[in-house]
Amino acid sequence: MRWRTSRNTRDERGASAVEFALVVVPLLMVIAGIINFGVVFAQQLALDNAVRAGARAGVVDTGKNLTTETTNQWDSTAIAKSQTSGFAVTFPTNTGGVGTTCKGSTYGKNMVVRGEVTSKFLFPWPLPGMGQTITLSSQAEFQCEYQ
């Protein structure tokens, strides 16, 4: 059997390198997005846990400073402190909350604790219009059970 060779065939060496170059940029953007989402999601879970711990400490009357308790809980999480700034805890009373303690409150009132933090993305977004930070917030509300 004879193989036919033609003089008009194209040389396809290097075609896979070109295809890789075209695919690698969107692929890296997807991978960076997945990693950014994972880190921010873990930070949101840590914020939820810290705010919930602060509200619970206020409801069960541990005698601790709630801002310190919430901040300590936030600081104890390794993923929380990485890439974040501006951690703030508030005790809003305009939402029916009792403030920083349930002491002297009427039965059924709620302890409301809000936390907010600014998270920086691990990998910067190369797309225009996308910010490099995101503000995470969480709120925990427990019913006061003592007066």
C-alpha positions as CSV (number, residue, x, y, z in Angstrom):
1,M,0.0,0.0,0.0
2,R,1.3,3.4,-0.9
3,W,0.7,6.5,1.2
4,R,-0.3,9.6,-0.7
5,T,1.5,12.7,0.1
6,S,0.4,16.0,-1.1
7,R,2.3,19.2,-1.5
8,N,-0.7,21.3,-0.5
9,T,-1.1,20.1,3.1
10,R,-0.6,22.5,5.9
11,D,1.8,22.1,8.7
12,E,-0.2,21.8,11.9
13,R,2.7,21.9,14.3
14,G,2.0,24.6,17.0
15,A,-1.8,24.4,16.6
16,S,-2.2,23.0,20.1
17,A,-0.1,25.8,21.5
18,V,-2.3,28.4,20.0
19,E,-5.4,26.6,21.3
20,F,-3.9,26.4,24.7
21,A,-3.1,30.1,24.7
22,L,-6.7,30.8,23.8
23,V,-8.2,28.6,26.4
24,V,-5.8,29.2,29.4
25,V,-7.0,32.8,30.1
26,P,-10.7,32.0,30.5
27,L,-9.8,28.9,32.4
28,L,-7.6,30.8,34.9
29,M,-10.4,33.4,35.3
30,V,-12.9,30.6,36.2
31,I,-10.4,29.0,38.6
32,A,-9.7,32.4,40.3
33,G,-13.4,33.0,40.6
34,I,-14.0,29.7,42.3
35,I,-11.1,30.4,44.7
36,N,-12.4,33.9,45.4
37,F,-15.9,32.7,46.0
38,G,-14.7,29.9,48.4
39,V,-12.6,32.4,50.5
40,V,-15.4,35.0,50.7
41,F,-18.0,32.2,51.5
42,A,-15.7,30.9,54.3
43,Q,-15.4,34.5,55.7
44,Q,-19.2,34.9,55.6
45,L,-19.6,31.7,57.6
46,A,-17.0,32.9,60.1
47,L,-18.8,36.3,60.4
48,D,-22.2,34.5,60.9
49,N,-20.6,32.4,63.6
50,A,-19.0,35.3,65.4
51,V,-22.2,37.4,65.4
52,R,-24.2,34.4,66.6
53,A,-21.8,33.8,69.4
54,G,-21.9,37.4,70.5
55,A,-25.7,37.4,70.5
56,R,-25.8,34.2,72.5
57,A,-23.4,35.5,75.0
58,G,-25.7,38.5,75.6
59,V,-28.8,36.4,75.9
60,V,-27.4,34.0,78.5
61,D,-25.8,36.8,80.5
62,T,-22.2,35.6,80.6
63,G,-21.2,39.0,82.0
64,K,-18.7,39.4,79.2
65,N,-18.3,42.5,76.9
66,L,-20.3,41.5,73.8
67,T,-18.1,43.5,71.4
68,T,-15.0,41.7,72.8
69,E,-16.7,38.3,72.8
70,T,-17.8,38.8,69.1
71,T,-14.3,40.1,68.1
72,N,-12.5,37.3,69.9
73,Q,-14.7,34.7,68.1
74,W,-14.0,36.5,64.8
75,D,-10.2,36.6,65.5
76,S,-10.1,32.9,66.4
77,T,-10.9,31.9,62.8
78,A,-7.8,31.9,60.5
79,I,-9.8,32.5,57.3
80,A,-11.6,35.4,58.9
81,K,-8.6,37.6,59.4
82,S,-7.0,37.0,56.0
83,Q,-7.9,39.5,53.4
84,T,-10.4,41.4,55.6
85,S,-10.5,44.8,57.3
86,G,-13.0,47.0,59.1
87,F,-14.6,44.4,61.4
88,A,-17.5,46.2,63.2
89,V,-20.1,45.1,65.7
90,T,-23.3,47.0,66.4
91,F,-26.3,46.5,68.6
92,P,-29.2,48.2,66.9
93,T,-32.1,49.2,69.0
94,N,-34.2,50.7,66.2
95,T,-35.1,47.1,65.1
96,G,-36.6,46.2,68.4
97,G,-33.3,45.2,69.9
98,V,-32.6,45.7,73.6
99,G,-29.0,47.0,73.2
100,T,-25.9,45.3,74.6
101,T,-27.7,43.3,77.4
102,C,-31.0,41.8,78.2
103,K,-30.8,43.0,81.8
104,G,-33.9,45.0,82.7
105,S,-35.7,44.1,79.5
106,T,-39.2,42.8,79.2
107,Y,-39.7,39.1,78.5
108,G,-39.8,38.5,74.8
109,K,-37.6,41.3,73.7
110,N,-34.8,40.4,71.3
111,M,-31.0,40.8,71.5
112,V,-29.9,41.9,68.0
113,V,-26.2,41.9,67.0
114,R,-25.0,42.9,63.6
115,G,-21.5,42.5,62.2
116,E,-19.9,43.9,59.1
117,V,-16.5,43.4,57.5
118,T,-14.9,44.4,54.2
119,S,-13.3,41.5,52.4
120,K,-10.6,41.9,49.7
121,F,-10.6,39.3,46.9
122,L,-7.6,37.0,46.9
123,F,-7.2,37.3,43.1
124,P,-8.0,40.6,41.5
125,W,-10.8,40.7,38.9
126,P,-9.5,41.8,35.5
127,L,-13.0,42.7,34.4
128,P,-14.0,46.4,34.3
129,G,-16.7,47.4,36.7
130,M,-15.9,44.7,39.2
131,G,-14.7,46.0,42.6
132,Q,-11.8,44.6,44.4
133,T,-13.6,44.4,47.7
134,I,-17.0,43.2,49.0
135,T,-18.8,44.1,52.2
136,L,-20.1,41.1,54.2
137,S,-22.7,41.6,56.8
138,S,-24.5,39.3,59.2
139,Q,-27.2,39.7,61.9
140,A,-28.1,37.4,64.8
141,E,-31.2,37.8,66.9
142,F,-32.1,35.9,70.0
143,Q,-34.9,36.3,72.4
144,C,-34.1,37.5,76.0
145,E,-35.0,34.9,78.5
146,Y,-34.2,36.7,81.8
147,Q,-35.0,40.1,83.2
